[in-house]
Each structure stands twice: as C-alpha cells, then as structure tokens.
C-alpha cells in the first residue's frame, strides 16, 4: 500500500490514508446540504432491475447470516446511520427488529422503501447522533454503510457510536477497499493512470481491512468477523472491460458483477460468506465489511 504516493493524502497513525487538507465541518455541512437537499436525489438511483434488487437483498442476507450464526445476535434494536434508500431498515424490520434510520434526506427511502419512513430521522447526521446520545437509548446493532470514509474525524465518531451501543452490541461497518494490492498493481502496470478512488471532498479517509481494524480498536471495538465482496476491479486488467479508461463499459461490468454475485449467493449463503471472507484475507474486493463488538 505504501508504494502508492499521492500529494493529496497522508498515511496516519492507524495505517490508513487521509486527505492532507481535511475540509472543515462548516464546509462539509454546506456541501452535503446542497448535495442531499437542493439536489434532492443526491446519489440515489431511481430504479433497479430485478437482478440488482436481488443483489441488494443478498448482500444484506450475508451480513445477517454472520450476525445471527456467528455472532449469535437475535432480535433487538438497529440504528442505521446514513440509511440512504432504506434497504437495511426494510430488511431488518421484516425480520422483527426495532429499526431507526438517520439520513440527510428521505428521497431515496421514499422511493424504494416508503414503509420505513416512520422509522426515519431527517437532518444533519452529526447533530442527530448528539440527540440520540442524550436520549440514553441504546442499540444492539449500529449499521454504518459507506459513511465512515466521509467523516473528518472517524475515531471520534466510532467512540460516540460506542456510547449509544448496548452491552455486547455490534457495529456493522462497510467502507471502500482503497489503496489495495489490486489498485497498486494497476498503477504499476499503467492500466490506470491515477488513483481514481481519491474523491474530494466526498471521501476523506481510505481504508483497508488491517487499518480499519486498528482504527476501531482505538475506539474500543473488537473485530469479530470480516469479509469483502466480488472484486469488480478485476475488470481493469482487461483492456476490453477497463471501465476507468472506458467509462462506457462500466454499466456492463456492474451488471456482470451483480449476476455473478447472485449465482454465488444462491448456491450457498454460508459458502458465499466464506468465499468473501477469504477474499478479504487476500486484500481483494471493492468493499470491506467488518463486524465489531462492544
């Protein structure tokens, strides 16, 4: 990972990269208010194909398998920070969990999972976490999906979430797998000409499995299990499917990944989880999914 050098990032004490110039809180607040309120739709997708909906459900099913079978956690309270379109809220609500979501906008949830709107809190996420802390309510699962990389001070956030987690509770944390062995090789061989995953100001921190575990340990969390997902960046080794050099093939690469993931999942949920755990051990996969316990 250290072989990748970029003048916009630095390696911090936990072993993950961060922007050298981190935007201040007011700048980020204005940016996200514009992105999620004025722009309304933000980054959400209006429609999904049947295969894509199955893919979203299958990834939730895999996480639920780990929670229920490996961590032995049954029904309780789930808090989804940055709940987006509400897929996790809907999934766990149907499983009998007491769910609560927090997000900047209800746009995505309103379109895809309107039944979860009563369980959604709208507003500045940082302010809402303060309110949840003051309420003294405690949650059995904290769900943090593609949020931590956006936060200026991830260590402080993880400590704050620790305080609103019930004893023995679980933090389910998903972030992009960045500055990976795959990305390093792609740069070395000229298949990509820059670290495309550096996204300013959206992404402030860039994790791998080891550095994410080190960070969470610093906040009091113990890593109980981890996995990744299908390495879509394998496509970048093929000139015909290199979606960075040729963005027009990106959609077809995504749909191929969706179909392959669905095949793997439908063969065996347990074996899919085992496979993605092995991928994570090898540093492969576009996403890191880790399960931490209080």
C-alpha positions in Angstrom: 0.0 0.0 0.0 2.8 2.4 0.8 4.1 2.2 -2.8 1.2 4.4 -3.9 2.3 8.0 -3.5 -0.1 10.9 -3.9 0.3 14.5 -2.8 -3.3 14.8 -1.7 -3.1 12.2 1.1 -1.0 11.2 4.0 -0.7 8.0 6.0 -2.0 8.4 9.5 -1.1 6.6 12.8 -3.7 3.8 12.2 -2.3 2.9 8.8 -5.0 4.3 6.6 -4.7 7.3 4.2 -6.4 10.6 4.8 -6.6 13.8 2.9 -3.8 16.2 3.8 -6.3 19.0 3.8 -9.4 17.9 5.5 -12.4 20.2 4.9 -13.8 21.9 8.0 -17.2 20.9 9.4 -19.0 24.0 8.0 -17.7 23.4 4.5 -18.8 19.8 4.6 -22.2 20.7 6.0 -22.8 23.1 3.2 -21.6 20.7 0.6 -23.9 17.9 1.8 -26.8 20.2 2.3 -26.5 21.1 -1.3 -26.0 17.6 -2.4 -28.8 16.0 -0.5 -31.3 18.8 -0.1 -31.2 21.2 -3.0 -30.2 18.5 -5.5 -32.9 16.4 -3.8 -31.9 13.0 -5.2 -28.3 13.0 -4.1 -26.5 9.9 -5.2 -29.6 7.6 -5.1 -30.8 5.5 -8.0 -34.4 5.8 -9.1 -34.9 2.3 -10.4 -33.2 -1.0 -10.0 -33.6 -4.1 -12.2 -34.9 -7.3 -10.6 -31.3 -8.7 -10.6 -30.0 -5.6 -8.8 -32.7 -5.8 -6.2 -31.8 -9.4 -5.6 -28.2 -8.4 -5.3 -29.0 -5.8 -2.6 -31.1 -8.3 -0.7 -28.4 -11.0 -1.0 -25.7 -8.7 0.5 -28.0 -8.0 3.4 -28.7 -11.7 3.8 -25.0 -12.4 4.0 -24.5 -9.8 6.7 -27.5 -11.2 8.6 -26.0 -14.7 8.4 -22.9 -13.5 10.1 -24.9 -11.6 12.8 -27.3 -14.5 13.6 -25.0 -17.5 13.1 -21.5 -16.4 14.1 -22.3 -13.5 16.5 -25.5 -15.2 17.9 -27.4 -11.9 18.0 -31.2 -12.2 17.7 -33.8 -9.6 17.5 -33.2 -6.2 19.1 -32.7 -2.5 18.1 -30.9 -1.5 15.0 -29.7 2.1 14.3 -28.7 2.8 10.6 -26.5 5.9 10.4 -26.8 7.2 6.8 -29.6 4.8 5.9 -29.9 6.0 2.3 -32.6 4.2 0.4 -33.7 2.2 3.5 -32.8 -1.3 2.3 -31.3 -2.3 5.6 -34.2 -0.8 7.5 -36.7 -2.7 5.4 -34.7 -6.0 5.7 -34.4 -5.9 9.5 -37.9 -4.6 10.0 -39.2 -7.6 8.2 -37.0 -9.8 10.5 -38.8 -8.4 13.5 -36.2 -5.9 14.6 -36.9 -2.4 16.1 -35.3 -0.2 13.5 -34.3 3.5 13.3 -32.6 5.3 10.5 -30.8 8.7 10.2 -30.1 10.5 7.0 -29.8 13.9 5.3 -32.7 13.2 3.0 -35.8 10.9 2.8 -35.7 11.0 -1.0 -34.2 7.5 -1.6 -36.3 5.9 1.2 -39.5 7.5 -0.1 -39.0 5.9 -3.5 -37.7 2.4 -2.6 -38.9 1.7 1.0 -41.7 4.1 1.9 -42.9 1.8 4.7 -39.8 2.7 6.6 -40.4 6.5 6.6 -41.9 6.4 10.1 -38.6 5.0 11.3 -36.5 7.7 9.6 -35.0 10.8 11.2 -34.1 13.5 8.7 -31.4 16.1 9.3 -27.7 16.7 9.9 -26.3 13.3 10.9 -23.8 14.7 13.4 -26.5 16.7 15.2 -28.8 13.7 15.3 -26.1 11.5 16.9 -25.9 14.1 19.7 -29.6 13.8 20.2 -29.5 10.0 20.2 -26.7 10.1 22.8 -28.7 12.5 25.0 -31.8 10.2 24.8 -29.9 7.4 26.6 -31.4 4.9 24.2 -29.1 2.0 23.4 -28.9 -0.1 20.2 -27.9 -3.7 19.6 -26.7 -3.1 16.1 -25.1 0.1 14.7 -25.2 0.0 10.9 -22.6 2.2 9.2 -22.6 1.5 5.5 -20.3 3.7 3.3 -20.3 6.6 5.8 -17.0 6.4 7.7 -14.9 7.4 4.7 -16.8 10.7 4.5 -16.2 11.7 8.2 -13.4 14.2 9.1 -12.7 12.5 12.4 -13.6 8.8 12.1 -12.1 7.9 15.5 -14.3 10.4 17.4 -17.4 9.1 15.5 -16.6 5.5 16.4 -16.2 6.5 20.1 -19.5 8.3 20.0 -21.3 5.3 18.5 -19.7 3.1 21.2 -21.6 5.1 23.8 -25.0 4.5 22.2 -24.5 0.8 21.7 -25.9 -1.7 24.1 -23.5 -4.0 26.1 -22.3 -6.7 23.7 -23.8 -4.8 20.7 -22.4 -5.0 17.2 -21.1 -2.4 14.8 -21.5 -3.4 11.2 -19.2 -1.3 9.2 -18.7 -1.1 5.4 -16.2 1.1 3.6 -14.5 1.0 0.2 -11.3 -1.1 0.0 -8.9 1.6 -1.2 -5.1 1.7 -1.8 -5.4 -2.0 -2.2 -2.9 -4.5 -3.7 -5.1 -4.6 -6.9 -5.0 -0.8 -7.2 -1.3 -0.8 -6.6 -0.7 -3.3 -9.4 -3.0 -1.4 -11.8 -1.0 1.8 -11.3 2.4 -0.1 -11.6 1.4 -1.6 -14.9 -0.2 1.6 -16.4 -3.7 0.1 -16.6 -4.8 3.2 -14.8 -3.0 6.5 -14.8 -4.1 7.9 -11.4 -5.7 6.8 -8.1 -9.2 7.3 -9.3 -10.7 6.3 -5.9 -9.5 9.6 -4.3 -12.7 11.6 -4.4 -12.5 15.0 -2.9 -14.4 16.2 -0.8 -16.6 13.2 -0.5 -14.0 10.7 0.7 -11.7 11.9 3.4 -10.3 8.5 4.7 -9.2 5.5 2.7 -9.2 2.1 4.5 -8.0 -1.4 4.1 -9.0 -4.3 6.4 -6.0 -4.0 8.6 -6.2 -0.2 9.1 -9.9 -0.3 9.7 -9.5 -2.9 12.5 -6.7 -0.8 14.0 -8.9 2.3 14.0 -11.8 0.6 15.5 -9.6 -1.0 18.2 -8.5 2.5 19.1 -12.2 3.3 19.8 -12.8 0.2 21.9 -14.3 -2.1 19.3 -13.2 -5.7 18.8 -13.2 -7.2 15.4 -15.3 -10.4 15.4 -15.5 -11.1 11.6 -14.8 -9.5 8.3 -15.4 -10.2 4.6 -15.4 -8.3 1.3 -17.4 -8.6 -1.9 -16.8 -9.5 -5.6 -13.6 -7.8 -6.9 -15.1 -5.8 -9.7 -11.7 -4.2 -10.2 -10.5 -7.4 -11.8 -12.1 -5.9 -14.9 -9.4 -3.3 -15.0 -6.8 -5.8 -16.0 -8.7 -6.4 -19.3 -8.5 -3.6 -21.9 -12.0 -4.5 -23.1 -13.5 -4.1 -19.7 -11.4 -1.3 -18.2 -14.2 1.0 -17.0 -11.7 3.7 -15.9 -10.2 4.1 -19.3 -13.5 3.5 -21.0 -16.4 4.5 -18.7 -19.0 3.3 -21.3 -18.3 -0.3 -20.2 -18.9 0.5 -16.5 -22.6 -0.4 -16.5 -22.0 -3.8 -18.2 -19.2 -4.6 -15.7 -21.5 -3.7 -12.8 -24.3 -5.9 -14.2 -21.9 -8.8 -14.7 -20.8 -8.5 -11.1 -24.4 -8.5 -10.0 -25.2 -11.7 -11.9 -22.0 -13.4 -10.6 -22.7 -12.4 -7.0 -26.3 -13.6 -7.2 -25.1 -17.0 -8.6 -22.6 -17.4 -5.7 -25.2 -16.4 -3.1 -27.9 -18.6 -4.4 -25.6 -21.6 -4.4 -25.0 -21.3 -0.6 -25.2 -18.3 1.7 -22.7 -19.8 4.1 -20.2 -20.6 1.3 -20.6 -17.1 -0.1 -19.7 -15.6 3.2 -16.7 -18.0 3.5 -15.6 -17.0 0.0 -15.8 -13.3 0.7 -14.0 -13.8 4.0 -11.2 -15.4 2.0 -11.2 -12.5 -0.5 -10.8 -10.1 2.4 -7.8 -12.1 3.7 -6.2 -11.6 0.3 -6.9 -7.9 0.3 -9.4 -8.4 -2.6 -12.9 -7.0 -3.1 -14.1 -3.5 -3.7 -15.7 -3.2 -0.3 -14.7 -4.2 3.2 -17.5 -5.4 5.5 -16.4 -5.8 9.2 -18.3 -6.8 12.3 -17.1 -5.3 15.6 -18.4 -5.9 19.1 -18.5 -3.6 22.1 
